[in-house]
Amino acid sequence: QLQLVESGGDGVQPGGSLRLSCVASGFSLEDYTIGWFRQAPGKEREGVSCIDYSGDDINYVDSVKGRFTISRNNAKNTAYLQMNSLEPEDTAVYYCAANGKYWSRECLSFEYEYWGQGTQVTVSA
């Protein structure tokens, strides 16, 4: 059974940090590009960051550049999203997704075929 499981979501104050993890099971993550997406209440799902197979090519949405860092450890079948200087606008359910077809820097959700269940991030004073 192919599965992605996110963890690490929590409630934090503005300026705080969180590290999200995405563990793959049932398939080898090294054969897939990874994207992190988020969806806030009443808003469309947004691509936050995506990373190619080896981690050499990475893209971020403008609103998180300089604050978030995506990474992957293929040996551990795990991807990460380090989130620093969190803002209330970062509040959302965060999802990781895997794309085994091709690498695209656009981080578009329709390109990804496997999705995790999501983890809630809440940034509030």
MORAFEN-V791702 format. One record per residue. N is the residue number from 0. RES is the residue in one letter. BURIAL is # if it has 24 or more other C-alpha atoms within 12 Angstrom, else .. D_FIRST is the distance of its C-alpha to the first C-alpha in Angstrom with 2 decimals. Layout:
n & res & burial & d_first
N & RES & BURIAL & D_FIRST
N & RES & BURIAL & D_FIRST
This chain:
n & res & burial & d_first
0 & Q & . & 0.00
1 & L & . & 3.79
2 & Q & . & 6.20
3 & L & # & 9.97
4 & V & # & 12.28
5 & E & # & 16.00
6 & S & # & 18.86
7 & G & # & 22.59
8 & G & # & 23.95
9 & D & # & 27.26
10 & G & # & 30.76
11 & V & # & 33.24
12 & Q & . & 36.74
13 & P & . & 37.72
14 & G & . & 37.95
15 & G & # & 35.24
16 & S & # & 32.14
17 & L & # & 28.46
18 & R & # & 25.65
19 & L & # & 22.21
20 & S & # & 19.19
21 & C & # & 15.75
22 & V & # & 13.24
23 & A & # & 10.23
24 & S & . & 7.40
25 & G & . & 5.24
26 & F & . & 8.25
27 & S & # & 11.96
28 & L & # & 13.61
29 & E & # & 16.87
30 & D & . & 16.04
31 & Y & # & 15.88
32 & T & # & 18.62
33 & I & # & 18.17
34 & G & # & 19.96
35 & W & # & 20.99
36 & F & # & 22.18
37 & R & # & 24.08
38 & Q & # & 25.39
39 & A & # & 28.53
40 & P & . & 29.86
41 & G & . & 31.53
42 & K & . & 30.47
43 & E & . & 28.18
44 & R & . & 25.11
45 & E & # & 26.47
46 & G & # & 25.23
47 & V & # & 26.30
48 & S & # & 25.47
49 & C & # & 23.48
50 & I & # & 23.31
51 & D & # & 23.03
52 & Y & # & 21.13
53 & S & . & 23.66
54 & G & # & 25.04
55 & D & . & 28.33
56 & D & . & 28.33
57 & I & # & 27.82
58 & N & # & 28.92
59 & Y & # & 29.71
60 & V & # & 31.01
61 & D & . & 34.71
62 & S & . & 34.60
63 & V & # & 32.60
64 & K & . & 34.17
65 & G & . & 35.78
66 & R & # & 33.94
67 & F & # & 30.21
68 & T & # & 28.65
69 & I & # & 25.22
70 & S & # & 24.00
71 & R & # & 21.12
72 & N & # & 20.66
73 & N & # & 18.50
74 & A & . & 19.17
75 & K & . & 17.59
76 & N & # & 14.71
77 & T & # & 16.38
78 & A & # & 18.50
79 & Y & # & 21.41
80 & L & # & 23.93
81 & Q & # & 27.26
82 & M & # & 29.38
83 & N & # & 33.10
84 & S & # & 36.10
85 & L & # & 34.06
86 & E & # & 35.86
87 & P & . & 35.67
88 & E & . & 34.55
89 & D & # & 31.30
90 & T & # & 30.32
91 & A & # & 27.10
92 & V & # & 23.44
93 & Y & # & 21.78
94 & Y & # & 18.43
95 & C & # & 16.75
96 & A & # & 15.23
97 & A & # & 14.28
98 & N & # & 16.17
99 & G & . & 15.59
100 & K & . & 18.61
101 & Y & . & 21.60
102 & W & # & 23.29
103 & S & # & 25.36
104 & R & # & 27.50
105 & E & # & 27.72
106 & C & # & 24.61
107 & L & # & 24.22
108 & S & # & 21.35
109 & F & . & 21.13
110 & E & # & 20.31
111 & Y & # & 16.92
112 & E & . & 13.84
113 & Y & # & 11.25
114 & W & # & 12.68
115 & G & # & 12.75
116 & Q & . & 14.47
117 & G & # & 17.74
118 & T & # & 20.32
119 & Q & # & 23.96
120 & V & # & 26.78
121 & T & # & 30.27
122 & V & # & 33.38
123 & S & . & 36.51
124 & A & . & 39.84
